[in-house]
Amino acid sequence: MNNLEHSVTKTIQSYIYKSPKKDELYLFLCKKDDFESLPEGLMKSFGQPQYVMELELNPERPLARSDVNEVIANLDSQGFHLQMPPADPRLSVEAQIKTMEPGQEV
């Protein structure tokens, strides 16, 4: 049984922070204001976390943009979960254009 399967029945308290540097970038912690254990590079690129809310995570209660079981597993294993902003469809088109051969259509 992997971590995601194991967490299916687990309920965990989480504390959610938003990044002041990037819209829709969120950090979930299992302990409020516990930033000491986070990687230095993450904190530098995330910026000073801004508290949003406390949320009890439960597999029966889905999240809007993240798999709740993955969030619970990450909180269990590393003490945090980073929710990235939604992908910008324009970026994927630009990335495709950069890798295209000359004369190839999109």
C-alpha angles and dihedrals in degrees: 000000000000126000094264092053091045093053094054092099097035125108117197136179115237137185118212127209131181127218119244089206102054128033116239094011109133135184121207117201130184091214121047114251092355099145098142095087095050120105111265092232091054092052092047094052094038095051127209104339115239114211114239109168151317116253134182107223116215128167088231090061111063123209123232099240108007135058103253092214091054091049091050091047092050092048089050096047104036106010095244144056125206115211110202123213116263114276115266107233090211090062093056091052090049090049090051092050092052091055097044125109116244110276094017115133124232 
